[in-house]
């Protein structure tokens, strides 16, 4: 055992040796056990591959020329399911070593010529174990950082949820609005056959699309009479405010376009940036229809909910002006042929009528 190497500390590391000569494995076992390592020797390379699948090993000492398969073939198979195993290749002759490009391609950490003296091999093993130890420490640190980050994001999400409920609690007529917009958006997204990832963005974006209204004074938000031009300008700030609130957490990165642009109009007369047509992110165009539909079919302080036939006519009228015409057509198809799905959503969130 080399000076400074603790046998008790080394024993936690498992090394597997693969060589079709049993005598070499016996010698390696004595030598590496004496150095404090937990060593297992296998003469059958096929069996060794299966052992690596089923058990944990930190390092592999692998003969290059073997039967029925050579060492590089063993590594090829192992790398398909294990990218982390540290592998040192042993060669009987320097001339028989694999090409350098093969060593790089298979991520073999090093190779060593066989010898009656094992000092060079032990140096390589110790170097490998140090590298493994450092990688384990890095993984542990990354895991702790990720755990801490996940907890921070969870806490942030809970705070944002509280803000969302605060916005809706201000006005009993809009309670459940964000939940319904979320589900209507997903319903339309499925009709349009968008990806599952985008459906998830629609779901979250719908839930938080009006979060910026937390920054609008109650005197404006709850006003029963017609808004003045200045008050309406204040209302139009809520997409930008919402984007600013959510931009502090990476979990909301993909939903920011929905929050910021759900009041843009297809004809370019919307807000906050007057985007036009397909300049508007397509998930925001979907959410815009869902948002408008729920606004029209929900009771307000200044009016009752609109009859569904009136709502259909309004969506039809606004195709190509307020709404993306293709998405509006798809939503009208839902209203005409799958209205029970709309009713299920409205019943689920029990809107005031």
C-alpha positions as CSV (number, residue, x, y, z in Angstrom):
1,X,0.0,0.0,0.0
2,X,1.4,3.4,-1.0
3,X,2.1,6.0,1.6
4,X,-0.9,8.2,2.4
5,X,-3.5,5.7,1.0
6,X,-6.0,4.6,3.7
7,X,-7.1,1.0,3.2
8,X,-10.3,1.6,5.1
9,X,-11.2,4.5,2.9
10,X,-10.3,2.6,-0.3
11,X,-12.5,-0.4,0.6
12,X,-15.7,1.5,-0.2
13,X,-14.6,1.6,-3.8
14,X,-15.4,-1.5,-5.9
15,X,-13.1,-2.6,-8.7
16,X,-14.0,-5.2,-11.3
17,X,-11.2,-6.9,-13.2
18,X,-11.9,-8.7,-16.5
19,X,-9.2,-11.0,-18.0
20,X,-9.5,-14.4,-19.5
21,X,-6.4,-15.5,-17.6
22,X,-7.4,-16.5,-14.1
23,X,-3.9,-16.2,-12.8
24,X,-3.7,-12.5,-13.6
25,X,-7.0,-11.9,-11.8
26,X,-5.7,-13.8,-8.7
27,X,-2.6,-11.7,-8.6
28,X,-4.6,-8.4,-9.1
29,X,-7.0,-9.5,-6.3
30,X,-4.1,-10.0,-3.8
31,X,-2.4,-6.7,-4.8
32,X,-5.6,-4.6,-4.8
33,X,-7.1,-6.1,-1.6
34,X,-3.8,-5.3,0.1
35,X,-4.2,-1.7,-1.1
36,X,-7.6,-1.7,0.5
37,X,-9.9,-2.0,-2.5
38,X,-12.9,-4.3,-2.9
39,X,-11.9,-6.3,-6.0
40,X,-13.9,-8.8,-8.0
41,X,-12.3,-10.8,-10.9
42,X,-14.2,-12.2,-13.9
43,X,-12.7,-14.3,-16.7
44,X,-15.8,-14.2,-18.9
45,X,-16.2,-10.8,-20.5
46,X,-19.9,-11.5,-21.4
47,X,-20.6,-12.3,-17.7
48,X,-18.7,-9.1,-16.7
49,X,-21.1,-7.0,-18.8
50,X,-24.1,-8.5,-17.0
51,X,-22.5,-7.9,-13.6
52,X,-21.9,-4.2,-14.4
53,X,-25.6,-4.0,-15.3
54,X,-26.7,-5.6,-12.0
55,X,-24.1,-4.3,-9.5
56,X,-22.3,-1.1,-8.8
57,X,-18.6,-0.9,-9.6
58,X,-16.5,2.3,-9.5
59,X,-13.7,1.2,-11.8
60,X,-13.0,-1.6,-14.3
61,X,-9.6,-3.1,-15.2
62,X,-10.1,-4.6,-18.6
63,X,-7.9,-6.8,-20.7
64,X,-7.9,-5.8,-24.4
65,X,-7.2,-9.2,-26.1
66,X,-9.8,-11.7,-24.9
67,X,-12.2,-14.3,-26.1
68,X,-15.0,-14.5,-27.1
69,X,-14.9,-10.6,-27.4
70,X,-12.1,-8.1,-27.1
71,X,-12.0,-5.4,-24.5
72,X,-13.1,-2.6,-26.8
73,X,-16.3,-4.6,-27.7
74,X,-16.9,-5.0,-23.9
75,X,-16.7,-1.2,-23.5
76,X,-18.9,-0.6,-26.5
77,X,-21.7,-2.6,-24.9
78,X,-21.2,-1.1,-21.4
79,X,-21.3,2.5,-22.6
80,X,-24.8,1.8,-24.0
81,X,-26.1,1.7,-20.4
82,X,-23.3,3.0,-18.2
83,X,-21.5,6.3,-19.0
84,X,-19.9,6.8,-15.6
85,X,-17.8,3.6,-15.1
86,X,-14.1,4.5,-15.0
87,X,-12.3,2.1,-17.3
88,X,-8.6,1.3,-17.5
89,X,-7.5,-1.0,-20.4
90,X,-4.7,-3.5,-19.9
91,X,-2.6,-4.6,-22.8
92,X,-0.2,-7.5,-23.1
93,X,2.0,-5.6,-25.6
94,X,2.2,-1.9,-26.5
95,X,1.8,-2.8,-30.2
96,X,-1.6,-4.4,-29.4
97,X,-3.1,-1.3,-27.8
98,X,-6.3,0.0,-29.4
99,X,-6.0,3.1,-31.6
100,X,-6.2,6.4,-29.8
101,X,-9.4,7.4,-31.6
102,X,-11.1,4.2,-30.2
103,X,-10.0,5.0,-26.7
104,X,-11.5,8.5,-27.0
105,X,-14.7,7.4,-28.7
106,X,-15.4,4.8,-26.0
107,X,-14.4,7.2,-23.2
108,X,-11.7,4.8,-21.9
109,X,-9.9,6.8,-19.2
110,X,-6.5,5.1,-19.8
111,X,-4.5,2.0,-20.5
112,X,-1.5,0.3,-19.1
113,X,0.9,-2.5,-20.3
114,X,0.7,-5.7,-18.2
115,X,3.8,-6.3,-16.1
116,X,5.0,-8.3,-13.1
117,X,5.3,-5.0,-11.3
118,X,2.1,-3.3,-10.4
119,X,3.4,0.1,-9.3
120,X,2.3,1.9,-12.5
121,X,-1.1,0.2,-12.4
122,X,-1.6,1.2,-8.8
123,X,-0.8,4.8,-9.7
124,X,-3.4,4.7,-12.4
125,X,-6.0,3.1,-10.1
126,X,-5.3,5.7,-7.4
127,X,-5.6,8.5,-9.9
128,X,-8.9,7.0,-11.2
129,X,-10.3,6.7,-7.6
130,X,-9.4,10.3,-6.9
131,X,-11.2,11.4,-10.1
132,X,-14.2,9.2,-9.1
133,X,-14.2,10.7,-5.6
134,X,-14.2,14.2,-7.0
135,X,-17.0,13.4,-9.5
136,X,-19.1,11.9,-6.6
137,X,-18.6,15.1,-4.6
138,X,-19.6,17.2,-7.6
139,X,-22.8,15.1,-8.1
140,X,-23.6,15.5,-4.4
141,X,-23.1,19.2,-4.5
142,X,-25.2,19.5,-7.7
143,X,-28.0,17.3,-6.1
144,X,-28.0,19.6,-3.0
145,X,-28.1,22.7,-5.2
146,X,-30.9,21.2,-7.3
147,X,-32.9,20.3,-4.2
148,X,-32.4,23.8,-2.8
149,X,-33.4,25.3,-6.2
150,X,-36.5,23.1,-6.4
151,X,-37.5,24.2,-2.9
152,X,-37.1,27.9,-3.9
153,X,-39.1,27.4,-7.0
154,X,-41.8,25.6,-5.1
155,X,-42.0,28.5,-2.6
156,X,-42.0,31.0,-5.4
157,X,-44.9,29.1,-7.1
158,X,-46.9,29.1,-3.9
159,X,-46.4,32.8,-3.5
160,X,-47.5,33.4,-7.1
161,X,-50.6,31.1,-6.6
162,X,-51.4,33.2,-3.6
163,X,-51.2,36.4,-5.7
164,X,-53.5,34.7,-8.4
165,X,-56.1,33.8,-5.8
166,X,-55.9,37.4,-4.4
167,X,-56.6,38.8,-7.8
168,X,-59.7,36.7,-8.3
169,X,-60.9,37.1,-4.7
170,X,-61.2,40.8,-5.3
171,X,-64.1,40.3,-7.7
172,X,-66.6,37.5,-7.1
173,X,-67.7,37.8,-10.8
174,X,-64.3,36.7,-12.1
175,X,-63.6,33.9,-9.5
176,X,-62.5,30.8,-11.4
177,X,-61.7,32.8,-14.5
178,X,-58.1,31.8,-14.8
179,X,-58.9,28.1,-14.2
180,X,-61.5,28.2,-16.9
181,X,-59.2,30.0,-19.3
182,X,-56.5,27.5,-18.6
183,X,-58.9,24.5,-19.4
184,X,-60.5,26.2,-22.5
185,X,-57.0,26.9,-23.8
186,X,-55.9,23.3,-23.4
187,X,-59.2,22.1,-25.0
188,X,-58.5,24.3,-28.1
189,X,-54.9,23.2,-28.1
190,X,-55.9,19.6,-28.2
191,X,-58.3,20.4,-31.1
192,X,-55.3,21.9,-32.9
193,X,-53.1,18.8,-32.2
194,X,-50.3,20.7,-30.5
195,X,-47.6,18.9,-28.5
196,X,-47.9,17.9,-24.9
197,X,-45.2,20.3,-23.9
198,X,-47.2,23.2,-25.5
199,X,-50.4,22.0,-23.9
200,X,-48.6,22.2,-20.5
201,X,-47.5,25.8,-21.3
202,X,-51.1,26.7,-22.2
203,X,-52.3,25.2,-18.9
204,X,-49.9,27.2,-16.8
205,X,-50.1,30.3,-19.0
206,X,-53.9,30.3,-18.6
207,X,-53.7,30.0,-14.8
208,X,-51.4,33.0,-14.6
209,X,-52.3,35.1,-17.6
210,X,-54.0,37.8,-15.4
211,X,-51.5,37.8,-12.5
212,X,-50.5,41.3,-13.4
213,X,-53.9,42.6,-12.3
214,X,-52.4,42.5,-8.7
215,X,-50.8,45.8,-9.7
216,X,-54.0,47.5,-10.8
217,X,-55.7,49.7,-8.2
218,X,-59.0,48.2,-6.9
219,X,-60.8,51.5,-7.8
220,X,-60.2,50.7,-11.4
221,X,-60.4,46.9,-11.3
222,X,-63.7,46.9,-9.5
223,X,-65.3,49.9,-11.1
224,X,-68.9,49.3,-12.1
225,X,-69.3,52.2,-14.5
226,X,-67.4,52.7,-17.8
227,X,-63.7,53.2,-17.5
228,X,-62.1,56.5,-18.5
229,X,-59.3,56.5,-21.1
230,X,-56.7,56.9,-18.4
231,X,-58.2,54.0,-16.3
232,X,-58.3,51.8,-19.4
233,X,-54.6,52.6,-20.0
234,X,-53.9,51.4,-16.5
235,X,-55.7,48.1,-17.1
236,X,-53.7,47.6,-20.3
237,X,-50.5,47.5,-18.2
238,X,-51.4,44.2,-16.5
239,X,-49.8,41.9,-19.2
240,X,-46.5,43.7,-18.7
241,X,-46.8,43.7,-14.9
242,X,-47.6,40.0,-15.0
243,X,-44.6,39.3,-17.2
244,X,-42.3,41.2,-14.8
245,X,-43.6,39.2,-11.8
246,X,-43.2,35.8,-13.4
247,X,-39.8,36.6,-15.1
248,X,-38.0,36.1,-11.8
249,X,-38.4,32.2,-11.9
250,X,-37.1,30.0,-14.8
251,X,-40.2,27.7,-14.3
252,X,-42.3,30.4,-16.0
253,X,-39.9,31.1,-18.8
254,X,-42.0,29.4,-21.5
255,X,-45.3,30.9,-20.3
256,X,-44.1,34.6,-20.4
257,X,-45.3,35.0,-24.1
258,X,-48.8,33.9,-23.1
259,X,-48.9,36.3,-20.2
260,X,-47.5,39.2,-22.1
261,X,-49.3,38.8,-25.5
262,X,-52.8,37.4,-24.7
263,X,-54.4,40.8,-25.4
264,X,-52.8,41.3,-28.7
265,X,-55.2,41.3,-31.7
266,X,-54.7,39.6,-35.0
267,X,-55.2,42.9,-36.8
268,X,-52.5,44.6,-34.8
269,X,-54.7,46.8,-32.7
270,X,-54.2,45.0,-29.4
271,X,-51.8,45.6,-26.5
272,X,-49.2,46.0,-25.1
273,X,-47.0,45.9,-28.2
274,X,-49.5,45.9,-31.2
275,X,-48.2,42.7,-32.7
276,X,-50.0,41.6,-35.8
277,X,-51.0,38.2,-37.2
278,X,-48.4,35.5,-36.8
279,X,-46.1,37.9,-35.0
280,X,-48.2,37.1,-32.0
281,X,-46.9,33.8,-30.4
282,X,-49.4,31.1,-31.3
283,X,-50.0,30.0,-27.8
284,X,-51.0,33.6,-26.9
285,X,-53.4,33.5,-29.9
286,X,-55.0,30.4,-28.5
287,X,-55.3,31.9,-25.0
288,X,-56.8,35.1,-26.4
289,X,-59.8,33.2,-27.7
290,X,-60.2,31.3,-24.4
291,X,-59.9,34.5,-22.4
292,X,-62.5,36.3,-24.5
293,X,-64.9,33.4,-24.5
294,X,-64.8,33.2,-20.7
295,X,-65.2,37.0,-20.4
296,X,-68.3,36.9,-22.6
297,X,-69.9,33.9,-20.9
298,X,-69.3,35.2,-17.3
299,X,-71.4,37.6,-15.4
300,X,-70.0,41.1,-14.8
301,X,-71.0,43.9,-12.4
302,X,-72.2,45.8,-15.4
303,X,-73.9,43.0,-17.4
304,X,-75.1,39.4,-17.3
305,X,-73.4,36.7,-19.2
306,X,-74.1,36.7,-22.9
307,X,-76.2,33.9,-24.5
308,X,-74.1,31.3,-26.3
309,X,-75.5,32.1,-29.7
310,X,-74.5,35.7,-29.2
311,X,-71.0,34.6,-28.2
312,X,-70.7,32.4,-31.3
313,X,-71.7,35.2,-33.5
314,X,-69.2,37.5,-31.9
315,X,-66.3,35.0,-32.3
316,X,-67.3,34.6,-36.0
317,X,-67.5,38.4,-36.5
318,X,-64.0,38.8,-35.0
319,X,-62.3,36.2,-37.0
320,X,-59.3,37.8,-38.7
321,X,-59.6,41.0,-36.7
322,X,-59.4,40.2,-33.0
323,X,-58.8,36.4,-33.4
324,X,-56.6,34.2,-35.5
325,X,-59.2,33.0,-38.0
326,X,-58.0,29.3,-38.1
327,X,-58.0,29.1,-34.3
328,X,-61.4,30.8,-34.0
329,X,-62.8,28.4,-36.5
330,X,-61.5,25.5,-34.5
331,X,-63.0,26.9,-31.3
332,X,-66.4,27.4,-33.0
333,X,-66.3,23.8,-34.0
334,X,-65.9,22.9,-30.3
335,X,-68.8,25.1,-29.4
336,X,-71.0,23.6,-32.1
337,X,-70.1,19.9,-31.8
338,X,-68.4,19.4,-28.4
339,X,-70.2,21.8,-26.1
340,X,-70.5,19.2,-23.4
341,X,-66.8,19.7,-22.8
342,X,-67.3,23.4,-22.3
343,X,-70.2,22.7,-19.8
344,X,-68.0,20.3,-17.9
345,X,-65.4,23.0,-17.4
346,X,-67.9,25.6,-16.3
347,X,-69.6,23.2,-13.9
348,X,-66.2,22.2,-12.5
349,X,-65.4,25.8,-11.5
350,X,-69.0,26.8,-10.7
351,X,-69.0,30.3,-12.2
352,X,-71.6,32.8,-11.1
353,X,-74.3,33.2,-13.7
